[in-house]
Amino acid sequence: MKFVVTGCAGFIGSTLVDRLLSDRHVVIGVDNFSTGKRRFLESASKNAGFSLVNADVTDARSLTEAFKDGEFVFHLAANADVRFGTHHPHLDLEQNTIATFNVLEAMRANGIRRIAFSSTGSVYGEATSIPTPENAAFPVQTSLYGASKLAGEGLIAAYCEGFGFQAHIFRFVSILGDRYTHGHVYDFVGSLAKDPARLVVLGDGCQRKSYLAVDDCVDAMLHAIEVANDKVNIFNLGTDEYCMVNDSIRWICQTLGVTPELEYTGGDRGWIGDNPFIYLDTSRIRSLGWKPKLSIEQGVKRTVRYLVSNSWVFQAR
């Protein structure tokens, strides 16, 4: 099959590209390299089945040209800067919602009818049902990022109804692993590299979060698109556990061999939209035969080892 992957040079996107190529698929990668890394595509670029289009998902004309001959779109490109969303509100609208509309229109122009979309567990806001299932009632949105992704989900579902598309929508928890370039593990490892004696922690460290290893994430997506055949297929992706931020700090420090003094900024959240408790019910995807291979602790420690061995990711940001 010929897959189009937007955000192909990103953390999850490049991992997916490598997996698709290893399974002997043809891949058209689309990225503007605003946050993606060309280095993540070194292996893919040597594969005859891979072609790269340097294009921005906000440019509808470029997308229409890039999607020629595609059969299935993985739309992963997005602004994932949740913490600073209120500093530049237009980015979530432009790079997440409008970009998703552009992707759908480029698909329609090229006769592509199947899409997989990277959404987020943030669409549940501060959920009252924990663990949170896919059919939970939506509360008031707490982040511009979550709101923009939910709008993208709505557009996709409407295209499925109006234009005969089929969609697989994946609501992720935070993803960890090789090629990880943003998030709390990245921030903590970078901070401790500069000063191993002190670590500033946003919030009180008691925020409860769930995480998933990137290889497990890609496994789940590829499995779901093969076996789930409804018009709109929505899946939570995560582990069946959660940890406190303090647990994660302990694993990071153990792996680095440091014992910093922790300085908390206070409160039950680190920033606007930082939900104090995220834990998704993943029984739907598990019922299809998927389960994660790595625990949260294993995923955190593996990520730390990757960052230590690839310190260039801090300079390249």
C-alpha positions, 0 to 999 in steps of 0.5 A: 500500500502507498501511505502518506505520513504528515509530520514524517520527520517527527518523533512518532512520524519517523518511527511509523515511517520506518515501520511501514517501510520495513513492512515493504509499504511505499511511503510519501513523507510530508514535513516542513521541518519546523520541529521535525528532524532530518536526522530521524529520516536517515534510514528512510531516505536510503529506502527506495520506497520512501519519498519526501515532500517538504511542505507545510500542512497549512498550504492546501495547494502543496498538500494536494500535490503531495498526496497524489497516488496516495492510498491511506493518510496518517495525519500526524503533523500538528502543533504539540506545544500544549504548555504555551498554547495561550502564548500563541492561540492562533497556532493550534487553530492553524496547525491543528484544525485548519491543517486537518481540513487541508489534509481532508480536502487534499485527500478528497481531491486525490480520491483517498478515502482512509485516514488515521489521525493522531488526536489526544487524551486532552480532548477529555479535559478534566474527566470525571470518569477515570479511567476515561473511556472513548464514549465519556461525556466531554467536559469543558475543554481546558487547553487550546491544543485539546480543543483544536484536536477535538475540532479536527476529530469533528471534521474527520467524522463529518467527512466520513459521513459526507464523503464516504471516508473511513477514519481511525482516530487515536487519542494518545496519552503522552508518548515516550521513547527513542527520538523523543524531543519534547515533554517532561522527560526531555525537559528534566534530562536537559535541566539535570545535564546543566545542573544535576544538583537542582531540579525545578518541578512545575506543580506539586509533583503529585500530578498523575499521568499515563504514558506509552512507549512509541513502538507500542503506539505504532503497533496499536495504530497499525493493528487497528487499521487492519482489524477495525472496520467501522466508518469512524473508529476511535481508540484510546492508546495508553497503558493500563497504569499511571504514575505520579510526576514524582515517580517519573522524577525518581526513575529519571534520577536513578537512570542518570545517577543523580540526587538533585534537590527538588524545587516545586512551583506549587499547585496541583498543575504545572500550567493552564490546561495541565490536567492533574489526572490523565488515565485512559480506559484502553479496553477497546483497543485491547479487545482487538488483541493489542497490548503494550510491551513496555511499562511506564517505568521501562518507557521512561528509563529507555527514553532517558538512555536515548537522550543521554546517548543522543545529546544532539537533540537538545542542541538541534531544537 
